[in-house]
Amino acid sequence: MNAKTLLITGVSSGFGRALAKEALTRGHRVIGTVRSEQAVREFESLSPGTAWARVLDVTHFDAIDGVVASIEKEHGPVDVLVNNAGYGHEGILEESPLTDMQRQFDVNVFGAVAMMKAVLPSMRRRHRGHILNITSMGGYITMPGIAYYCGSKFALEGISEALGKEVAPLGIVVTAVAPGSFRTDWAGRSMVRTARSIPDYDATFDPIREARQQKSGKQLGDPEKAAQVMLDVIDSPSPPTHLLLGSDALGLVRQKLSDMAAEITQWEAISRSTDG
């Protein structure tokens, strides 16, 4: 295995932290983005000389090119970009202001795209590179109360797939990694929740919110095992375009695809009737 330079956004906790630690254990070099100078010191203490951190808010779009250029000047080309920074928004759509949606997309979509645009010129010149975008099974399935979050992850799935087709002839790989429920803080302090205000939605949404809160911290998925799999994907000679992580993601996405296939068949004659 050749040591690689990984740039991972959001390494203070969750998948980002687990992935960074596993990458360092395997001998890779890791540059992680964090939100404070204290977090810089904490991260770099994990592995002095092979772990570095930069303060970066991925919604500060105008700063991203400069930070990435500085990283590449100091540490050499980025072999792997992992767009991990993100969060979940919970709220009934009618109750949730558009500013909540804008913030959700700024972090989960626009920030990720800005990071990709910053590393692509160097990857393109070298005809190699790998981009991992951490999406979610919420980029395939939906449930009441996380419309903005699912919308952002559907968007990132589609962008990842389209970009992969653009850059494959240039030797660059893009993989969208869609985890199911893992023991991260996604449903805990990291989640932004819009206050409830319309009782008509109580019966539909309240049981889902309660179940999510009770399940937080007890999910089946192990972030360390997810990190190991993602690093195996990076080293694979034929990495996937889409990768589901977790048995719940497998089951729920398969059911979604089956339901979609049945509905397409049910309405096939109507679909065909619109041809000229």
Residue pairs with C-beta under 8 A, 6 or more apart in sequence:
1 26
1 27
1 235
3 27
3 28
3 29
4 28
4 29
4 79
4 80
4 234
5 28
5 29
5 30
5 31
5 75
5 76
5 77
5 78
5 79
5 80
6 19
6 20
6 23
6 28
6 29
6 30
6 31
6 78
6 79
6 80
6 81
6 82
6 234
7 31
7 32
7 33
7 68
7 71
7 78
7 80
7 81
7 82
7 115
7 119
8 16
8 19
8 20
8 23
8 30
8 31
8 32
8 33
8 82
8 84
9 16
9 32
9 33
9 56
9 58
9 82
9 83
9 84
9 85
9 111
9 112
9 115
10 16
10 32
10 33
10 34
10 58
10 84
10 85
10 86
11 17
11 19
11 20
11 30
11 32
11 33
11 34
11 43
11 53
11 84
12 34
12 35
12 39
12 42
12 43
13 184
13 185
13 190
14 84
14 184
14 185
14 186
14 190
14 223
15 84
15 134
15 179
15 182
15 184
15 223
15 226
15 227
16 32
16 82
16 84
16 85
17 223
18 223
18 224
18 226
18 227
19 82
19 84
19 226
19 227
19 230
19 231
20 30
20 32
20 43
20 46
20 51
21 46
21 227
22 224
22 227
22 228
22 231
23 30
23 227
23 231
24 30
24 46
24 47
24 50
24 51
26 231
27 50
28 50
28 231
29 50
29 51
29 52
29 75
30 47
30 50
30 51
30 52
31 52
31 53
31 54
31 71
31 75
31 78
32 43
32 51
32 52
32 53
32 54
33 53
33 54
33 55
33 56
33 58
33 67
33 85
34 40
34 43
34 53
34 54
34 55
34 56
35 55
35 57
36 55
37 55
39 53
39 55
40 53
40 54
40 55
43 51
43 53
44 51
44 52
44 53
45 51
52 71
52 74
52 75
54 67
54 70
54 71
56 63
56 64
56 67
57 63
58 64
58 85
58 107
58 111
58 112
58 114
58 115
59 103
59 106
59 107
59 110
59 111
61 110
61 111
61 114
64 111
64 114
64 115
64 118
65 117
65 118
67 118
68 78
68 115
68 118
68 119
69 118
71 78
72 78
72 122
77 122
77 123
77 126
78 119
78 122
78 123
78 129
79 128
79 129
79 130
80 129
80 130
80 131
80 132
80 234
81 115
81 116
81 119
81 129
81 130
81 131
81 132
82 131
82 132
82 134
82 230
83 111
83 112
83 115
83 116
83 131
83 132
83 133
83 134
83 156
84 134
85 107
85 111
85 112
86 107
86 108
86 112
86 134
86 152
87 104
87 107
87 108
87 186
87 190
87 191
87 192
88 146
88 149
88 186
88 187
88 190
88 191
88 192
89 96
89 100
89 101
89 103
89 104
89 146
89 148
89 149
89 191
89 192
89 193
89 194
90 145
90 146
90 149
90 191
90 192
90 193
90 194
90 209
90 212
91 100
91 145
91 146
91 148
91 193
91 194
92 144
92 145
92 194
92 196
92 198
92 201
92 205
93 147
93 148
94 198
94 201
95 194
95 195
95 196
95 197
95 198
95 201
96 147
96 148
96 194
97 194
100 148
100 192
100 194
101 148
101 151
103 192
104 148
104 149
104 151
104 152
104 192
105 148
105 151
105 152
105 155
108 149
108 152
108 153
108 155
108 156
109 152
109 155
109 156
109 159
112 133
112 156
112 159
113 159
116 131
116 133
116 163
119 129
119 131
120 129
120 167
120 172
122 129
123 129
123 167
123 170
123 171
123 172
124 167
124 170
124 172
126 171
127 170
127 171
127 172
128 171
128 172
129 171
129 172
129 173
130 172
130 173
130 174
130 175
130 234
130 239
131 160
131 163
131 172
131 173
131 174
131 175
132 175
132 177
132 230
132 233
132 234
133 156
133 159
133 160
133 174
133 175
133 176
133 177
134 177
134 179
135 153
135 156
135 157
135 160
135 176
135 177
135 178
136 149
136 150
136 153
136 178
136 179
137 178
137 179
137 180
137 244
137 246
137 248
137 249
137 252
137 253
138 146
138 149
138 150
138 153
138 154
139 150
139 153
139 154
139 156
139 157
139 176
139 178
140 154
140 157
140 178
140 252
140 253
140 256
141 150
141 252
141 253
141 256
142 150
143 150
143 208
144 201
144 204
144 205
144 208
145 205
145 208
145 209
153 178
156 176
157 176
157 178
157 242
160 174
160 175
160 176
160 241
161 174
161 176
161 241
161 242
163 174
164 173
164 174
164 175
164 241
167 173
167 174
173 239
174 241
175 233
175 239
175 240
175 241
175 242
175 243
176 241
176 242
176 243
177 230
177 233
177 243
177 245
178 242
178 243
178 244
178 245
178 249
178 253
179 221
179 226
179 244
179 245
179 246
179 249
180 220
180 221
180 244
180 245
180 246
180 247
180 248
180 249
180 250
180 252
181 215
181 219
181 220
181 221
181 246
181 248
182 219
182 220
182 221
182 222
182 223
182 226
182 245
182 246
183 217
183 218
183 219
183 221
183 222
183 223
184 190
184 223
185 216
187 212
187 213
187 215
187 216
188 216
188 217
196 202
196 205
220 246
220 247
220 248
221 245
221 246
221 248
226 245
226 246
229 243
229 245
233 239
233 240
233 243
244 250
244 253
264 271
